[in-house]
Structures are given as structure tokens and as C-alpha cells.
Amino acid sequence: MLNAAEAAMDMAAEDDAARERNRAKLYAPPRGARRDTSKSRPAATGMSLDQVKAMMSAVAQEDAQLTRGRSG
């Protein structure tokens, strides 16, 4: 469908510059899809590396306890 639109626009174009402008409009992303760069990125609220290691250790310990209870 885009090929047909592009061909029709190419035939209606007056010169190569008009063809390039038409092609740029045709293949441009939708206006809503453009990212607003004026907004600043929110501060990261994730866990620190030490917190992640502590959580993984606790989960591994809990998993070992649960697995031991099932197999015995």
C-alpha cells in the first residue's frame, strides 16, 4: 500500500526535491510517536547492588529450606 502511495506521490512531484520531501513525509514516524525530550528523566528508584545481593541470598536460603522440606 505504501508503494502505491509513493508511486502516486512521485508522479505528482515536480522535481527530485519534491520527491524527497514527499518520501520524507510518507515514511516519517507519527507525531505522537516522537519522544518529548524536554522532560527530564525521573530519578532511579531501584535497588543498590548490595540490596540485590542480600535479596538473592535470602531467596536462595528460602528456596533451599522449601526444597529440603519437600524432599525429606
Backbone as a printed PyTorch tensor [residue, N CA C, xyz], in Angstrom:
tensor([[[  0.8180,  -1.1780,   0.0000],
         [  0.0000,   0.0000,   0.0000],
         [  0.8760,   1.2620,   0.0000]],

        [[  1.9810,   1.2030,   0.7420],
         [  2.8940,   2.3450,   0.7400],
         [  3.5360,   2.5280,  -0.6250]],

        [[  3.8060,   1.4260,  -1.3150],
         [  4.4170,   1.5380,  -2.6400],
         [  3.4910,   2.2670,  -3.6030]],

        [[  2.2000,   1.9850,  -3.5290],
         [  1.2430,   2.6620,  -4.4020],
         [  1.1700,   4.1440,  -4.0550]],

        [[  1.1710,   4.4610,  -2.7680],
         [  1.1340,   5.8620,  -2.3480],
         [  2.4060,   6.5770,  -2.7820]],

        [[  3.5350,   5.9060,  -2.6240],
         [  4.8050,   6.5110,  -3.0200],
         [  4.8440,   6.7380,  -4.5300]],

        [[  4.3590,   5.7870,  -5.3080],
         [  4.3540,   5.9330,  -6.7680],
         [  3.4520,   7.0900,  -7.1910]],

        [[  2.2900,   7.2150,  -6.5590],
         [  1.3790,   8.3060,  -6.9020],
         [  1.9890,   9.6540,  -6.5350]],

        [[  2.6490,   9.7070,  -5.3930],
         [  3.2830,  10.9550,  -4.9700],
         [  4.4600,  11.3020,  -5.8790]],

        [[  5.2040,  10.2930,  -6.3260],
         [  6.3320,  10.5330,  -7.2330],
         [  5.8530,  11.1010,  -8.5660]],

        [[  4.7310,  10.5750,  -9.0600],
         [  4.2150,  11.0660, -10.3400],
         [  3.7190,  12.5050, -10.2090]],

        [[  3.2100,  12.8690,  -9.0360],
         [  2.6870,  14.2180,  -8.8400],
         [  3.7900,  15.2260,  -8.5220]],

        [[  4.9620,  14.7480,  -8.1500],
         [  6.0550,  15.6490,  -7.7740],
         [  6.5940,  16.3830,  -8.9950]],

        [[  7.0080,  17.6270,  -8.7530],
         [  7.5150,  18.4480,  -9.8480],
         [  8.9860,  18.1800, -10.1450]],

        [[  9.7720,  17.8620,  -9.1160],
         [ 11.2010,  17.6220,  -9.3160],
         [ 11.7100,  16.6590,  -8.2430]],

        [[ 13.0160,  16.3980,  -8.2760],
         [ 13.6050,  15.4510,  -7.3230],
         [ 13.4790,  15.9280,  -5.8770]],

        [[ 13.5940,  17.2280,  -5.6680],
         [ 13.4740,  17.7590,  -4.3030],
         [ 12.0700,  17.5160,  -3.7590]],

        [[ 11.0720,  17.6950,  -4.5970],
         [  9.6920,  17.4450,  -4.1720],
         [  9.4900,  15.9620,  -3.8770]],

        [[ 10.1030,  15.1000,  -4.6670],
         [ 10.0070,  13.6580,  -4.4160],
         [ 10.6100,  13.3010,  -3.0570]],

        [[ 11.7680,  13.8960,  -2.7590],
         [ 12.4230,  13.6240,  -1.4730],
         [ 11.5790,  14.1250,  -0.3030]],

        [[ 10.9920,  15.3100,  -0.4410],
         [ 10.1250,  15.8340,   0.6240],
         [  8.9120,  14.9350,   0.8240]],

        [[  8.3080,  14.5040,  -0.2790],
         [  7.1440,  13.6160,  -0.1890],
         [  7.5130,  12.2920,   0.4710]],

        [[  8.6650,  11.7580,   0.1060],
         [  9.1190,  10.4880,   0.6800],
         [  9.3850,  10.6460,   2.1850]],

        [[  9.9580,  11.7780,   2.5700],
         [ 10.2230,  12.0330,   3.9920],
         [  8.9190,  12.1270,   4.7750]],

        [[  7.9160,  12.7810,   4.2050],
         [  6.6090,  12.8690,   4.8730],
         [  5.9540,  11.4950,   4.9710]],

        [[  6.0570,  10.7190,   3.8990],
         [  5.4000,   9.4150,   3.8560],
         [  5.9770,   8.4580,   4.8880]],

        [[  7.2870,   8.4520,   5.0450],
         [  7.9360,   7.4920,   5.9360],
         [  8.2700,   8.0640,   7.3150]],

        [[  7.8500,   9.2870,   7.6030],
         [  8.1100,   9.8840,   8.9170],
         [  7.2710,   9.1740,   9.9770]],

        [[  7.7910,   9.0480,  11.1920],
         [  7.0050,   8.4310,  12.2660],
         [  5.8170,   9.3230,  12.6250]],

        [[  4.7600,   8.7500,  13.1750],
         [  3.6030,   9.5560,  13.5750],
         [  4.0090,  10.6160,  14.6010]],

        [[  3.2930,  11.7060,  14.6300],
         [  3.6470,  12.8020,  15.5330],
         [  3.6050,  12.3690,  16.9930]],

        [[  2.6660,  11.5550,  17.3700],
         [  2.5630,  11.0970,  18.7510],
         [  3.6850,  10.1660,  19.1530]],

        [[  4.3600,   9.5680,  18.1880],
         [  5.4180,   8.6010,  18.4870],
         [  6.7310,   9.2800,  18.8250]],

        [[  6.8540,  10.5310,  18.5210],
         [  8.0990,  11.2410,  18.8150],
         [  8.2210,  11.4610,  20.3080]],

        [[  9.4040,  11.2770,  20.7950],
         [  9.6520,  11.3850,  22.2240],
         [  9.8400,  12.8490,  22.6180]],

        [[  9.2050,  13.2420,  23.7070],
         [  9.3500,  14.5990,  24.2050],
         [ 10.6470,  14.6860,  24.9930]],

        [[ 11.6310,  15.3630,  24.4360],
         [ 12.9400,  15.4300,  25.0820],
         [ 13.0310,  16.5570,  26.0950]],

        [[ 11.9910,  17.3820,  26.2060],
         [ 12.0520,  18.4860,  27.1520],
         [ 11.8650,  18.0060,  28.5900]],

        [[ 11.2220,  16.8710,  28.7710],
         [ 11.0170,  16.3400,  30.1190],
         [ 12.2880,  15.6540,  30.5990]],

        [[ 12.6190,  15.8920,  31.8490],
         [ 13.8010,  15.2300,  32.3920],
         [ 13.4380,  13.8170,  32.8300]],

        [[ 14.4130,  12.9860,  32.8530],
         [ 14.2140,  11.5900,  33.2270],
         [ 14.0280,  11.4950,  34.7410]],

        [[ 13.0520,  10.7210,  35.2030],
         [ 12.8530,  10.6070,  36.6470],
         [ 14.0400,   9.9180,  37.3100]],

        [[ 14.2460,  10.2400,  38.5570],
         [ 15.3580,   9.6510,  39.2950],
         [ 15.1480,   8.1500,  39.4440]],

        [[ 16.2290,   7.4200,  39.3700],
         [ 16.1640,   5.9680,  39.5190],
         [ 15.8190,   5.6300,  40.9660]],

        [[ 14.8700,   4.7360,  41.1400],
         [ 14.4630,   4.3420,  42.4910],
         [ 14.7050,   2.8580,  42.7110]],

        [[ 15.5840,   2.2870,  41.9290],
         [ 15.8570,   0.8550,  42.0200],
         [ 16.7120,   0.5050,  43.2230]],

        [[ 17.0530,  -0.7510,  43.2960],
         [ 17.8440,  -1.2590,  44.4090],
         [ 19.3330,  -1.0980,  44.1110]],

        [[ 20.1060,  -0.9600,  45.1820],
         [ 21.5560,  -0.9180,  45.0170],
         [ 22.0610,  -2.3480,  44.8160]],

        [[ 23.3050,  -2.4760,  44.4130],
         [ 23.8890,  -3.7930,  44.1780],
         [ 23.9270,  -4.6080,  45.4700]],

        [[ 24.2420,  -3.9530,  46.5820],
         [ 24.2710,  -4.6620,  47.8680],
         [ 22.8830,  -5.1690,  48.2550]],

        [[ 21.8500,  -4.3670,  47.9980],
         [ 20.4830,  -4.7890,  48.2990],
         [ 20.0790,  -5.9770,  47.4330]],

        [[ 20.4740,  -5.9590,  46.1800],
         [ 20.1570,  -7.0650,  45.2700],
         [ 20.8340,  -8.3460,  45.7370]],

        [[ 22.1080,  -8.2460,  46.1130],
         [ 22.8300,  -9.4300,  46.5850],
         [ 22.1960,  -9.9890,  47.8490]],

        [[ 21.7830,  -9.1150,  48.7720],
         [ 21.1430,  -9.5650,  50.0070],
         [ 19.8120, -10.2490,  49.7090]],

        [[ 19.0410,  -9.6850,  48.7890],
         [ 17.7610, -10.2810,  48.4410],
         [ 17.9550, -11.6380,  47.7740]],

        [[ 18.9230, -11.7370,  46.8650],
         [ 19.1770, -13.0150,  46.1940],
         [ 19.6240, -14.0740,  47.1930]],

        [[ 20.4180, -13.6760,  48.1620],
         [ 20.8650, -14.6050,  49.1910],
         [ 19.6830, -15.0900,  50.0240]],

        [[ 18.7950, -14.1690,  50.3890],
         [ 17.6170, -14.5410,  51.1750],
         [ 16.6970, -15.4660,  50.3820]],

        [[ 16.5100, -15.1890,  49.1200],
         [ 15.6550, -16.0350,  48.2770],
         [ 16.2730, -17.4190,  48.1190]],

        [[ 17.5770, -17.4870,  47.9240],
         [ 18.2470, -18.7830,  47.7890],
         [ 18.1250, -19.5860,  49.0790]],

        [[ 18.2510, -18.9050,  50.2140],
         [ 18.1270, -19.5910,  51.5020],
         [ 16.7020, -20.1130,  51.6910]],

        [[ 15.7160, -19.3020,  51.3620],
         [ 14.3240, -19.7300,  51.4860],
         [ 14.0280, -20.8820,  50.5350]],

        [[ 14.5520, -20.8150,  49.3280],
         [ 14.3560, -21.8820,  48.3510],
         [ 14.9630, -23.1890,  48.8520]],

        [[ 16.1470, -23.1010,  49.4340],
         [ 16.7990, -24.3060,  49.9620],
         [ 15.9760, -24.9140,  51.0930]],

        [[ 15.4110, -24.0810,  51.9500],
         [ 14.5860, -24.5850,  53.0500],
         [ 13.3300, -25.2640,  52.5210]],

        [[ 12.6920, -24.6520,  51.5410],
         [ 11.4690, -25.2350,  50.9890],
         [ 11.7660, -26.5310,  50.2390]],

        [[ 12.8530, -26.5680,  49.5040],
         [ 13.2270, -27.7690,  48.7590],
         [ 13.5880, -28.8970,  49.7120]],

        [[ 14.2880, -28.5810,  50.7810],
         [ 14.6800, -29.5800,  51.7730],
         [ 13.4360, -30.1710,  52.4450]],

        [[ 12.4400, -29.3730,  52.7040],
         [ 11.2140, -29.8450,  53.3460],
         [ 10.4180, -30.7830,  52.4580]],

        [[ 10.4550, -30.5770,  51.1610],
         [  9.6970, -31.4230,  50.2310],
         [ 10.3760, -32.7620,  49.9830]],

        [[ 11.6810, -32.7610,  49.8990],
         [ 12.3810, -33.9830,  49.5060],
         [ 12.5790, -34.9380,  50.6800]],

        [[ 12.4270, -34.4870,  51.9020],
         [ 12.7180, -35.3350,  53.0450],
         [ 11.5350, -35.9170,  53.6270]]])
